[in-house]
Amino acid sequence: MNRFSGKVVVVTGAASGFGEAIARRFAAEGTSVCLSDIDVERLAAELGSGERPVDCAPADLSQEDDVPKLIETDRTTFGALDVLVNNAGYSHGAVLTSSRRLALELARHNIRVNAVNPVAAATGFMKGSMGVDELSADQRAALVSTIPRGRLAEPRDVAAAVAFLASDEADMITGTSIDVDGGRSI
């Protein structure tokens, strides 16, 4: 499927976990991808071996000076920006509030702003937040027991939701958050 052929996507936090899955999903759908994270050269080399252009902008977006570098890398390499996936770690409430505010402000410019709210997943971020390198069987079982679908989210689940929101199929969706949570928020 090439829903995004000819489009340019910037993915922040692209080195691993959800960000890597999102970048892989867009690349598989024909997108030119600009990857951003502290260490994205490995993924850029791997994804860049296909027919679509891939570039990387090593950046720590917690550092204000790195943001213009990311935009300049995208502008220099691709000359456009169709989709920005802000996957770098931020607090949940702030993302939802700012996404809604930006959606309201930018809708008149034909710019959509949405958020994806994933349930627990066995990514580096989740493991780090629990203070362990790998979830124990008890920790995993405790998390899974709170999710009606009976499993943790996989990075591919989040990537699918992001790709949908960025697609033309979601043209009238803005200012919302999709819970990729296996029914946990019900």
Residue pairs with C-beta under 8 A, 6 or more apart in sequence:
1 29
2 29
2 30
3 29
3 30
3 163
3 167
3 168
3 169
4 26
4 29
4 30
4 31
4 82
4 83
4 163
4 166
4 167
5 29
5 30
5 31
6 30
7 30
7 31
7 32
7 82
7 83
8 31
8 32
8 33
8 34
8 74
8 78
8 79
8 80
8 81
8 82
8 83
9 23
9 26
9 31
9 32
9 33
9 34
9 82
9 83
9 84
9 85
9 166
10 33
10 34
10 36
10 70
10 74
10 81
10 83
10 84
10 85
11 19
11 22
11 23
11 26
11 33
11 34
11 35
11 36
11 85
11 87
12 19
12 36
12 37
12 59
12 61
12 70
12 84
12 85
12 86
12 87
12 88
13 19
13 36
13 37
13 61
13 87
13 88
13 89
14 20
14 22
14 23
14 35
14 36
14 37
14 40
14 43
14 56
14 87
15 35
15 37
15 38
15 39
15 40
15 42
15 43
16 37
16 123
16 124
17 121
17 123
17 124
17 125
17 155
18 87
18 118
18 121
18 123
18 125
18 155
18 158
18 159
19 37
19 85
19 87
19 88
20 43
20 155
21 154
21 155
21 156
21 158
21 159
22 85
22 87
22 155
22 158
22 159
22 162
22 163
23 33
23 35
23 43
23 47
24 47
24 159
25 156
25 159
25 160
25 162
25 163
26 33
26 83
26 85
26 163
26 166
27 33
27 47
27 50
27 52
27 54
29 163
30 52
31 52
31 83
32 52
32 53
32 54
32 78
33 47
33 52
33 53
33 54
33 55
34 54
34 55
34 56
34 57
34 70
34 73
34 74
34 77
34 78
35 43
35 44
35 47
35 54
35 55
35 56
35 57
36 56
36 57
36 58
36 59
36 61
36 70
36 88
37 58
37 59
37 88
38 58
38 59
38 60
39 58
40 56
40 57
40 58
41 56
41 58
43 56
44 54
44 55
44 56
47 54
48 54
48 55
53 77
53 78
55 73
55 74
55 77
55 78
56 73
57 69
57 70
57 73
57 74
59 66
59 67
59 69
59 70
60 66
61 67
61 70
61 88
62 88
71 81
74 81
75 81
83 166
85 162
85 166
86 95
89 125
92 117
95 115
96 115
96 117
96 177
99 113
99 114
99 115
99 175
99 177
100 113
100 175
102 113
103 112
103 113
103 114
103 174
103 175
103 176
104 175
106 112
106 113
107 174
107 175
112 165
112 170
112 171
112 173
112 174
113 174
113 175
114 165
114 170
114 173
114 174
114 175
114 176
114 177
114 178
115 176
115 177
115 178
116 158
116 161
116 162
116 165
116 177
116 178
116 180
117 177
117 178
117 179
117 180
117 181
117 185
118 153
118 157
118 158
118 180
118 181
119 147
119 152
119 153
119 179
119 180
119 181
119 182
119 184
120 126
120 143
120 147
120 152
120 153
121 152
121 153
121 154
121 155
121 157
121 158
122 135
122 140
122 152
123 155
126 135
127 133
127 134
127 135
130 139
132 139
135 143
140 152
143 152
144 150
144 151
144 152
146 184
147 181
147 182
147 183
147 184
148 182
148 183
148 184
148 186
149 182
149 183
150 182
151 182
153 180
153 181
153 182
157 180
158 180
161 178
161 180
164 170
164 178
165 173
165 178
179 185
